[in-house]
Amino acid sequence: MIGKFESNKDRIQELTSTGAKRVGNIASIITGTVAEVTREIGEWVTDVIEMNEAAEAARKDAAAQRDVERAATAATEADQPVRSESAADADKSRTTARFVDGEVVTPETADIIDVETIEDEAPTRGCDDRR
């Protein structure tokens, strides 16, 4: 028969052994969870970076497309014949200059561009009133 001392020693030994295994299992779970969370956060940050790069590329493409369209419009307007002016219209164009006052707006910050025409009473020469 086993004595009380040896029985207590075996019980403490078993409790310590199973306790260490449980703590090890818990530590493995925590370590695995931390690794998975870190991986997910890293993938999310990568997605954010890729979205920003794609948005920047789209802005550059849109700007290039606008430049091409402006160049095509300018070339088309340059090919149109200049209309002749009567003497009264020619005199009026010398006394009234037309200016377009526009606001420079980046595509990211505005949906509406405010442009207005301002008539000036100051005489100018060589004002070509094409429309």
DSSP file (Angstrom, degrees, kcal/mol; ACC not computed):
  #  RESIDUE AA STRUCTURE BP1 BP2  ACC     N-H-->O    O-->H-N    N-H-->O    O-->H-N    TCO  KAPPA ALPHA  PHI   PSI    X-CA   Y-CA   Z-CA
    1    1 A M              0   0    0      0, 0.0     2,-0.3     0, 0.0     0, 0.0   0.000 360.0 360.0 360.0 147.2    0.0    0.0    0.0
    2    2 A I        -     0   0    0      1,-0.1     2,-0.0     2,-0.0     0, 0.0  -0.649 360.0-124.9 -88.6 138.6    1.1    3.6   -0.8
    3    3 A G     >  -     0   0    0     -2,-0.3     4,-2.1     1,-0.1     5,-0.2  -0.278  23.4-107.0 -77.1 167.0    1.7    5.9    2.0
    4    4 A K  H  > S+     0   0    0      1,-0.2     4,-2.3     2,-0.2     5,-0.2   0.879 118.2  52.6 -62.3 -40.6    0.0    9.3    2.4
    5    5 A F  H  > S+     0   0    0      1,-0.2     4,-2.3     2,-0.2    -1,-0.2   0.937 111.2  45.3 -62.4 -47.9    3.2   11.2    1.5
    6    6 A E  H  > S+     0   0    0      1,-0.2     4,-2.4     2,-0.2    -1,-0.2   0.862 111.7  53.2 -66.8 -35.1    3.8    9.3   -1.7
    7    7 A S  H  X S+     0   0    0     -4,-2.1     4,-2.2     2,-0.2    -1,-0.2   0.915 110.5  46.6 -64.8 -43.6    0.1    9.6   -2.7
    8    8 A N  H  X S+     0   0    0     -4,-2.3     4,-2.5     2,-0.2    -2,-0.2   0.884 110.9  52.9 -65.5 -38.7    0.3   13.4   -2.2
    9    9 A K  H  X S+     0   0    0     -4,-2.3     4,-2.5     2,-0.2    -2,-0.2   0.926 110.1  47.6 -62.7 -44.5    3.6   13.5   -4.2
   10   10 A D  H  X S+     0   0    0     -4,-2.4     4,-2.6     2,-0.2    -2,-0.2   0.897 112.0  50.3 -63.6 -40.7    1.9   11.6   -7.1
   11   11 A R  H  X S+     0   0    0     -4,-2.2     4,-2.7     2,-0.2    -2,-0.2   0.928 112.5  46.0 -63.8 -45.2   -1.1   13.9   -7.1
   12   12 A I  H  X S+     0   0    0     -4,-2.5     4,-2.6     2,-0.2     5,-0.2   0.899 112.7  51.3 -64.2 -41.1    1.1   17.1   -7.1
   13   13 A Q  H  X S+     0   0    0     -4,-2.5     4,-2.3    -5,-0.2    -2,-0.2   0.929 112.8  44.7 -62.2 -46.1    3.2   15.6   -9.9
   14   14 A E  H  X S+     0   0    0     -4,-2.6     4,-2.8     2,-0.2     5,-0.3   0.915 113.9  49.2 -65.9 -43.9    0.1   14.8  -12.0
   15   15 A L  H  X S+     0   0    0     -4,-2.7     4,-2.4     2,-0.2    -2,-0.2   0.910 112.8  47.9 -62.0 -42.1   -1.5   18.2  -11.4
   16   16 A T  H  X S+     0   0    0     -4,-2.6     4,-2.4    -5,-0.2    -2,-0.2   0.917 113.3  48.2 -64.6 -42.9    1.8   20.0  -12.3
   17   17 A S  H  X S+     0   0    0     -4,-2.3     4,-2.0    -5,-0.2    -2,-0.2   0.945 115.8  41.8 -64.6 -49.6    2.2   17.9  -15.4
   18   18 A T  H  X S+     0   0    0     -4,-2.8     4,-2.5     1,-0.2    -1,-0.2   0.867 113.8  54.0 -68.1 -34.8   -1.4   18.4  -16.7
   19   19 A G  H  X S+     0   0    0     -4,-2.4     4,-2.7    -5,-0.3    -1,-0.2   0.918 108.5  48.8 -62.7 -43.4   -1.3   22.1  -15.6
   20   20 A A  H  X S+     0   0    0     -4,-2.4     4,-2.4     2,-0.2    -2,-0.2   0.902 111.5  49.8 -63.6 -40.6    1.8   22.6  -17.7
   21   21 A K  H  X S+     0   0    0     -4,-2.0     4,-2.6     2,-0.2    -2,-0.2   0.923 111.9  48.0 -63.6 -43.3    0.2   20.9  -20.7
   22   22 A R  H  X S+     0   0    0     -4,-2.5     4,-2.7     2,-0.2    -2,-0.2   0.924 112.1  48.4 -63.9 -44.2   -2.9   23.0  -20.4
   23   23 A V  H  X S+     0   0    0     -4,-2.7     4,-2.6     1,-0.2    -1,-0.2   0.904 111.9  50.8 -62.2 -40.4   -0.9   26.2  -20.1
   24   24 A G  H  X S+     0   0    0     -4,-2.4     4,-2.3     2,-0.2    -2,-0.2   0.911 110.5  48.8 -62.5 -42.8    1.2   25.1  -23.1
   25   25 A N  H  X S+     0   0    0     -4,-2.6     4,-2.3     2,-0.2    -2,-0.2   0.921 112.2  48.4 -62.9 -43.0   -2.0   24.5  -25.1
   26   26 A I  H  X S+     0   0    0     -4,-2.7     4,-2.7     1,-0.2    -2,-0.2   0.913 110.8  50.8 -62.4 -42.9   -3.4   27.9  -24.1
   27   27 A A  H  X S+     0   0    0     -4,-2.6     4,-2.9     1,-0.2    -1,-0.2   0.892 109.8  50.6 -63.0 -39.2   -0.1   29.5  -25.1
   28   28 A S  H  X S+     0   0    0     -4,-2.3     4,-2.7     2,-0.2    -2,-0.2   0.903 110.6  49.3 -64.1 -41.0   -0.2   27.8  -28.5
   29   29 A I  H  X S+     0   0    0     -4,-2.3     4,-2.4     2,-0.2    -2,-0.2   0.937 113.7  45.6 -62.5 -46.1   -3.8   29.0  -29.0
   30   30 A I  H  X S+     0   0    0     -4,-2.7     4,-2.7     2,-0.2     5,-0.2   0.926 113.4  49.4 -63.7 -44.6   -2.8   32.5  -28.1
   31   31 A T  H  X S+     0   0    0     -4,-2.9     4,-2.3     1,-0.2    -2,-0.2   0.922 113.0  47.0 -61.2 -45.1    0.3   32.4  -30.3
   32   32 A G  H  X S+     0   0    0     -4,-2.7     4,-2.4     2,-0.2    -1,-0.2   0.893 112.7  49.6 -63.0 -40.5   -1.7   31.0  -33.3
   33   33 A T  H  X S+     0   0    0     -4,-2.4     4,-2.8     2,-0.2     5,-0.2   0.921 110.5  49.1 -66.0 -44.3   -4.4   33.7  -32.8
   34   34 A V  H  X S+     0   0    0     -4,-2.7     4,-2.6     1,-0.2    -2,-0.2   0.915 111.7  50.1 -60.9 -42.6   -1.9   36.5  -32.6
   35   35 A A  H  X S+     0   0    0     -4,-2.3     4,-2.2    -5,-0.2    -2,-0.2   0.914 112.7  46.5 -62.8 -43.0   -0.2   35.2  -35.8
   36   36 A E  H  X S+     0   0    0     -4,-2.4     4,-2.4     2,-0.2    -2,-0.2   0.905 112.8  48.9 -66.3 -42.0   -3.6   35.0  -37.6
   37   37 A V  H  X S+     0   0    0     -4,-2.8     4,-2.5     2,-0.2     5,-0.2   0.923 111.7  49.6 -63.4 -43.5   -4.6   38.4  -36.5
   38   38 A T  H  X S+     0   0    0     -4,-2.6     4,-2.4    -5,-0.2    -2,-0.2   0.906 110.8  50.0 -61.9 -41.9   -1.3   39.9  -37.6
   39   39 A R  H  X S+     0   0    0     -4,-2.2     4,-2.3     2,-0.2    -2,-0.2   0.919 111.3  48.6 -62.6 -44.6   -1.6   38.2  -41.0
   40   40 A E  H  X S+     0   0    0     -4,-2.4     4,-2.2     2,-0.2    -2,-0.2   0.907 111.5  49.0 -63.6 -42.8   -5.2   39.6  -41.5
   41   41 A I  H  X S+     0   0    0     -4,-2.5     4,-2.4     1,-0.2    -1,-0.2   0.915 110.9  51.1 -63.6 -42.0   -4.1   43.1  -40.5
   42   42 A G  H  X S+     0   0    0     -4,-2.4     4,-2.1     1,-0.2    -2,-0.2   0.899 110.5  48.1 -61.5 -42.0   -1.2   42.9  -42.9
   43   43 A E  H  X S+     0   0    0     -4,-2.3     4,-2.2     2,-0.2    -1,-0.2   0.870 110.8  52.0 -66.5 -36.5   -3.4   41.8  -45.8
   44   44 A W  H  X S+     0   0    0     -4,-2.2     4,-2.2     2,-0.2    -2,-0.2   0.923 109.6  48.2 -65.5 -44.1   -5.9   44.6  -45.0
   45   45 A V  H  X S+     0   0    0     -4,-2.4     4,-2.4     1,-0.2    -2,-0.2   0.896 110.0  53.2 -63.4 -39.4   -3.1   47.2  -45.1
   46   46 A T  H  X S+     0   0    0     -4,-2.1     4,-2.6     1,-0.2    -1,-0.2   0.915 108.0  50.9 -60.7 -42.6   -1.9   45.7  -48.4
   47   47 A D  H  X S+     0   0    0     -4,-2.2     4,-2.4     1,-0.2    -2,-0.2   0.906 109.4  50.5 -60.7 -42.0   -5.4   46.1  -49.8
   48   48 A V  H  X S+     0   0    0     -4,-2.2     4,-2.3     2,-0.2    -2,-0.2   0.922 111.1  48.4 -62.8 -44.0   -5.6   49.7  -48.7
   49   49 A I  H  X S+     0   0    0     -4,-2.4     4,-2.4     1,-0.2    -2,-0.2   0.924 112.1  48.9 -62.2 -45.0   -2.2   50.4  -50.4
   50   50 A E  H  X S+     0   0    0     -4,-2.6     4,-2.4     1,-0.2    -1,-0.2   0.880 110.3  51.3 -64.0 -38.0   -3.3   48.7  -53.6
   51   51 A M  H  X S+     0   0    0     -4,-2.4     4,-2.5     2,-0.2    -1,-0.2   0.907 110.2  49.1 -65.7 -40.7   -6.6   50.7  -53.6
   52   52 A N  H  X S+     0   0    0     -4,-2.3     4,-2.3     2,-0.2    -2,-0.2   0.915 111.9  48.6 -64.1 -42.2   -4.7   54.0  -53.2
   53   53 A E  H  X S+     0   0    0     -4,-2.4     4,-2.3     2,-0.2    -2,-0.2   0.900 112.1  48.9 -64.2 -40.3   -2.4   53.1  -56.0
   54   54 A A  H  X S+     0   0    0     -4,-2.4     4,-2.3     2,-0.2    -2,-0.2   0.895 110.8  50.4 -66.2 -39.7   -5.3   52.1  -58.3
   55   55 A A  H  X S+     0   0    0     -4,-2.5     4,-2.3     2,-0.2    -2,-0.2   0.902 110.8  49.2 -64.8 -40.5   -7.1   55.4  -57.4
   56   56 A E  H  X S+     0   0    0     -4,-2.3     4,-2.3     2,-0.2    -2,-0.2   0.911 111.1  49.5 -64.9 -42.2   -3.9   57.4  -58.3
   57   57 A A  H  X S+     0   0    0     -4,-2.3     4,-2.5     1,-0.2    -2,-0.2   0.895 110.5  50.9 -63.3 -39.4   -3.6   55.5  -61.6
   58   58 A A  H  X S+     0   0    0     -4,-2.3     4,-2.5     2,-0.2    -2,-0.2   0.893 109.3  50.6 -65.2 -39.7   -7.2   56.2  -62.4
   59   59 A R  H  X S+     0   0    0     -4,-2.3     4,-2.3     2,-0.2    -2,-0.2   0.917 111.7  47.6 -63.1 -42.4   -6.7   59.9  -61.6
   60   60 A K  H  X S+     0   0    0     -4,-2.3     4,-2.4     2,-0.2    -2,-0.2   0.905 112.3  49.4 -65.5 -40.7   -3.7   60.0  -63.9
   61   61 A D  H  X S+     0   0    0     -4,-2.5     4,-2.4     2,-0.2    -2,-0.2   0.910 111.3  49.3 -63.2 -42.2   -5.6   58.2  -66.7
   62   62 A A  H  X S+     0   0    0     -4,-2.5     4,-2.5     2,-0.2    -2,-0.2   0.903 111.2  49.4 -64.4 -41.3   -8.6   60.6  -66.3
   63   63 A A  H  X S+     0   0    0     -4,-2.3     4,-2.3     2,-0.2    -2,-0.2   0.910 111.4  48.9 -64.3 -41.7   -6.2   63.6  -66.5
   64   64 A A  H  X S+     0   0    0     -4,-2.4     4,-2.2     2,-0.2    -2,-0.2   0.900 111.2  50.2 -64.6 -40.0   -4.5   62.2  -69.6
   65   65 A Q  H  X S+     0   0    0     -4,-2.4     4,-2.5     2,-0.2    -2,-0.2   0.903 109.8  50.3 -64.7 -41.3   -7.9   61.5  -71.2
   66   66 A R  H  X S+     0   0    0     -4,-2.5     4,-2.7     2,-0.2    -2,-0.2   0.904 109.6  51.5 -63.0 -40.3   -9.0   65.1  -70.5
   67   67 A D  H  X S+     0   0    0     -4,-2.3     4,-2.4     2,-0.2    -2,-0.2   0.909 110.6  48.2 -62.4 -41.9   -5.8   66.4  -72.0
   68   68 A V  H  X S+     0   0    0     -4,-2.2     4,-2.3     2,-0.2    -2,-0.2   0.922 113.0  47.9 -64.1 -43.8   -6.5   64.4  -75.2
   69   69 A E  H  X S+     0   0    0     -4,-2.5     4,-2.5     2,-0.2    -2,-0.2   0.896 112.1  49.5 -65.2 -39.8  -10.1   65.6  -75.4
   70   70 A R  H  X S+     0   0    0     -4,-2.7     4,-2.8     2,-0.2    -2,-0.2   0.911 111.3  49.3 -64.7 -41.7   -9.0   69.2  -74.8
   71   71 A A  H  X S+     0   0    0     -4,-2.4     4,-2.3     2,-0.2    -2,-0.2   0.904 112.2  48.2 -64.0 -40.3   -6.3   68.9  -77.6
   72   72 A A  H  X S+     0   0    0     -4,-2.3     4,-2.2     2,-0.2    -2,-0.2   0.902 113.0  48.0 -66.3 -40.9   -8.9   67.4  -79.9
   73   73 A T  H  X S+     0   0    0     -4,-2.5     4,-2.7     2,-0.2    -2,-0.2   0.915 112.2  49.0 -65.5 -43.2  -11.4   70.1  -79.1
   74   74 A A  H  X S+     0   0    0     -4,-2.8     4,-2.2     1,-0.2    -2,-0.2   0.897 111.5  49.5 -63.7 -40.1   -8.8   72.8  -79.6
   75   75 A A  H  X S+     0   0    0     -4,-2.3     4,-1.2     2,-0.2    -1,-0.2   0.893 111.8  48.7 -66.4 -39.0   -7.7   71.3  -83.0
   76   76 A T  H  X S+     0   0    0     -4,-2.2     4,-0.7     1,-0.2     3,-0.2   0.913 112.3  48.0 -66.8 -42.9  -11.4   71.1  -84.1
   77   77 A E  H >< S+     0   0    0     -4,-2.7     3,-0.7     1,-0.2    -2,-0.2   0.863 108.9  54.0 -66.1 -35.3  -11.9   74.8  -83.1
   78   78 A A  H 3< S+     0   0    0     -4,-2.2    -1,-0.2     1,-0.2    -2,-0.2   0.797 105.2  54.9 -68.9 -27.5   -8.8   75.9  -84.9
   79   79 A D  H 3< S+     0   0    0     -4,-1.2    -1,-0.2    -3,-0.2    -2,-0.2   0.644  87.2  97.9 -79.9 -15.1  -10.0   74.2  -88.1
   80   80 A Q  S << S-     0   0    0     -3,-0.7     2,-0.1    -4,-0.7    -3,-0.0  -0.514  83.4-109.6 -75.2 140.7  -13.3   76.1  -88.1
   81   81 A P        -     0   0    0      0, 0.0     2,-0.4     0, 0.0    -1,-0.1  -0.384  29.9-113.2 -70.1 148.4  -13.4   79.2  -90.3
   82   82 A V        -     0   0    0     -2,-0.1     2,-0.2    48,-0.1    48,-0.1  -0.676  32.4-125.5 -80.8 130.1  -13.4   82.6  -88.7
   83   83 A R        -     0   0    0     -2,-0.4     2,-0.2    46,-0.1    46,-0.1  -0.484  24.4-112.7 -78.2 147.0  -16.7   84.4  -89.3
   84   84 A S        -     0   0    0     -2,-0.2     2,-0.4     1,-0.0    -1,-0.1  -0.503  28.4-140.1 -79.5 149.4  -16.5   87.9  -90.8
   85   85 A E        -     0   0    0     -2,-0.2     2,-0.1     4,-0.0    -1,-0.0  -0.837   8.9-127.1-110.2 144.9  -17.6   90.8  -88.7
   86   86 A S     >  -     0   0    0     -2,-0.4     4,-2.7     1,-0.1     5,-0.2  -0.352  36.7-101.2 -77.0 170.5  -19.6   93.8  -89.7
   87   87 A A  H  > S+     0   0    0      1,-0.2     4,-2.2     2,-0.2     5,-0.1   0.876 124.2  50.3 -62.5 -37.1  -18.2   97.2  -89.0
   88   88 A A  H  > S+     0   0    0      2,-0.2     4,-2.3     1,-0.2    -1,-0.2   0.912 112.1  46.5 -68.8 -41.9  -20.5   97.6  -86.0
   89   89 A D  H  > S+     0   0    0      2,-0.2     4,-2.4     1,-0.2    -2,-0.2   0.901 112.1  51.0 -65.5 -39.9  -19.5   94.2  -84.6
   90   90 A A  H  X S+     0   0    0     -4,-2.7     4,-1.1     1,-0.2    -2,-0.2   0.908 111.4  47.8 -63.7 -41.3  -15.8   95.0  -85.1
   91   91 A D  H  X S+     0   0    0     -4,-2.2     4,-1.1    -5,-0.2     3,-0.3   0.905 111.7  50.3 -65.5 -40.3  -16.2   98.3  -83.3
   92   92 A K  H  X S+     0   0    0     -4,-2.3     4,-2.1     1,-0.2     3,-0.4   0.885 106.8  54.5 -65.2 -38.5  -18.0   96.6  -80.4
   93   93 A S  H  < S+     0   0    0     -4,-2.4    -1,-0.2     1,-0.2    31,-0.2   0.771 105.8  53.7 -69.0 -23.1  -15.3   93.9  -80.1
   94   94 A R  H  < S+     0   0    0     -4,-1.1    30,-2.2    -3,-0.3    -1,-0.2   0.781 115.6  38.4 -78.8 -25.9  -12.7   96.7  -79.7
   95   95 A T  H  < S+     0   0    0     -4,-1.1     2,-0.5    -3,-0.4    -2,-0.2   0.689 116.5  50.7 -97.4 -20.0  -14.6   98.3  -76.9
   96   96 A T     <  -     0   0    0     -4,-2.1     2,-0.4    -5,-0.1    -1,-0.2  -0.956  66.4-167.4-124.4 117.0  -15.8   95.3  -75.1
   97   97 A A  E     -A  120   0A   0     23,-1.6    23,-2.2    -2,-0.5     2,-0.5  -0.792  11.2-145.2 -99.9 145.2  -13.5   92.5  -74.1
   98   98 A R  E     +A  119   0A   0     -2,-0.4     2,-0.4    21,-0.2    21,-0.2  -0.940  18.8 179.7-112.8 129.6  -14.8   89.1  -72.9
   99   99 A F  E     -A  118   0A   0     19,-1.9    19,-2.3    -2,-0.5     2,-0.6  -0.946  22.3-137.9-124.7 146.8  -12.9   87.2  -70.3
  100  100 A V  E     -A  117   0A   0     -2,-0.4     2,-0.7    17,-0.2    17,-0.2  -0.928  13.6-157.4-105.4 121.9  -13.7   83.9  -68.8
  101  101 A D  E     +A  116   0A   0     15,-2.4    15,-1.7    -2,-0.6     2,-0.3  -0.878  23.2 173.9-100.0 112.3  -13.2   83.7  -65.1
  102  102 A G  E     -A  115   0A   0     -2,-0.7     2,-0.5    13,-0.2    13,-0.2  -0.821  29.5-131.2-121.1 158.8  -12.7   80.1  -64.0
  103  103 A E        -     0   0    0     11,-0.7     2,-0.5    -2,-0.3    11,-0.1  -0.930  23.3-129.3-108.4 127.4  -11.8   78.4  -60.9
  104  104 A V        +     0   0    0     -2,-0.5     2,-0.4     9,-0.1     9,-0.0  -0.646  35.4 178.4 -77.9 124.6   -9.1   75.7  -61.1
  105  105 A V        -     0   0    0     -2,-0.5     8,-0.0     5,-0.0     5,-0.0  -0.988  25.3-133.3-133.1 134.8  -10.4   72.6  -59.4
  106  106 A T    >>  -     0   0    0     -2,-0.4     3,-1.1     1,-0.1     4,-0.9  -0.601  26.3-119.5 -83.3 150.1   -8.8   69.2  -59.0
  107  107 A P  T 34 S+     0   0    0      0, 0.0     3,-0.2     0, 0.0    -1,-0.1   0.774 110.1  58.4 -61.4 -26.2  -11.0   66.2  -59.9
  108  108 A E  T 34 S+     0   0    0      1,-0.2     3,-0.0     3,-0.0   -49,-0.0   0.790 110.6  40.3 -73.1 -26.3  -10.8   64.8  -56.3
  109  109 A T  T <4 S+     0   0    0     -3,-1.1     2,-0.4     1,-0.1    -1,-0.2   0.531 109.6  47.2-107.1  -5.1  -12.3   67.9  -54.7
  110  110 A A     <  -     0   0    0     -4,-0.9     3,-0.1    -3,-0.2    -1,-0.1  -0.986  33.0-179.6-143.9 147.9  -15.1   69.1  -56.9
  111  111 A D  S    S+     0   0    0     -2,-0.4     2,-0.4     1,-0.2    -1,-0.1   0.613  83.6  48.2-106.7 -25.2  -18.1   67.9  -58.7
  112  112 A I        -     0   0    0      2,-0.0     2,-0.5     0, 0.0    -1,-0.2  -0.951  67.4-152.9-123.0 136.2  -19.1   71.4  -60.1
  113  113 A I        -     0   0    0     -2,-0.4     2,-0.7    -3,-0.1    -9,-0.1  -0.946  14.5-143.6-109.4 125.0  -16.9   73.9  -61.8
  114  114 A D        +     0   0    0     -2,-0.5   -11,-0.7   -11,-0.1     2,-0.4  -0.786  28.9 165.6 -92.2 115.4  -18.0   77.5  -61.4
  115  115 A V  E     +A  102   0A   0     -2,-0.7     2,-0.3   -13,-0.2   -13,-0.2  -0.997   7.1 176.8-131.3 134.2  -17.3   79.6  -64.6
  116  116 A E  E     -A  101   0A   0    -15,-1.7   -15,-2.4    -2,-0.4     2,-0.4  -0.975  26.7-125.1-136.3 152.5  -18.8   83.0  -65.4
  117  117 A T  E     -A  100   0A   0     -2,-0.3     2,-0.5   -17,-0.2   -17,-0.2  -0.817  23.1-161.5 -97.4 133.5  -18.3   85.4  -68.3
  118  118 A I  E     -A   99   0A   0    -19,-2.3   -19,-1.9    -2,-0.4     2,-0.5  -0.960   7.1-147.3-118.0 130.0  -17.3   89.0  -67.4
  119  119 A E  E     -A   98   0A   0     -2,-0.5     2,-0.4   -21,-0.2   -21,-0.2  -0.825  14.1-161.8 -97.4 133.6  -17.7   91.9  -69.8
  120  120 A D  E     -A   97   0A   0    -23,-2.2   -23,-1.6    -2,-0.5    -2,-0.0  -0.930  17.9-150.8-118.0 138.2  -15.1   94.6  -69.5
  121  121 A E        +     0   0    0     -2,-0.4    -1,-0.1   -25,-0.2    -2,-0.0   0.538  64.4 110.9 -83.1  -7.5  -15.6   98.1  -70.9
  122  122 A A  S    S-     0   0    0    -25,-0.1   -25,-0.4     1,-0.1    -2,-0.1  -0.476  74.5-115.1 -71.5 136.3  -11.8   98.6  -71.5
  123  123 A P        -     0   0    0      0, 0.0     2,-0.3     0, 0.0   -28,-0.3  -0.445  36.4-177.5 -72.0 143.7  -10.9   98.7  -75.2
  124  124 A T        -     0   0    0    -30,-2.2     2,-0.4   -31,-0.2     3,-0.3  -0.950  18.2-131.0-136.1 158.0   -8.8   95.9  -76.6
  125  125 A R  S    S+     0   0    0     -2,-0.3     3,-0.1     1,-0.2   -31,-0.0  -0.871  81.4  13.0-112.0 144.0   -7.3   95.2  -80.0
  126  126 A G  S    S+     0   0    0     -2,-0.4     2,-0.7     1,-0.2    -1,-0.2   0.740  73.4 164.9  71.5  23.2   -7.4   92.0  -81.9
  127  127 A C        -     0   0    0     -3,-0.3     2,-0.7   -34,-0.1    -1,-0.2  -0.650  24.1-155.1 -75.9 116.2  -10.1   90.4  -79.8
  128  128 A D        -     0   0    0     -2,-0.7     2,-1.3    -3,-0.1    -1,-0.0  -0.847   1.5-157.9 -97.5 114.8  -11.4   87.4  -81.8
  129  129 A D        +     0   0    0     -2,-0.7     2,-0.4   -46,-0.1   -46,-0.1  -0.639  23.1 169.1 -97.4  78.6  -14.9   86.6  -80.7
  130  130 A R              0   0    0     -2,-1.3   -48,-0.1     1,-0.1    -2,-0.0  -0.728 360.0 360.0 -91.1 137.9  -15.3   83.0  -81.8
  131  131 A R              0   0    0     -2,-0.4    -1,-0.1     0, 0.0    -2,-0.0   0.291 360.0 360.0-147.9 360.0  -18.3   81.0  -80.7
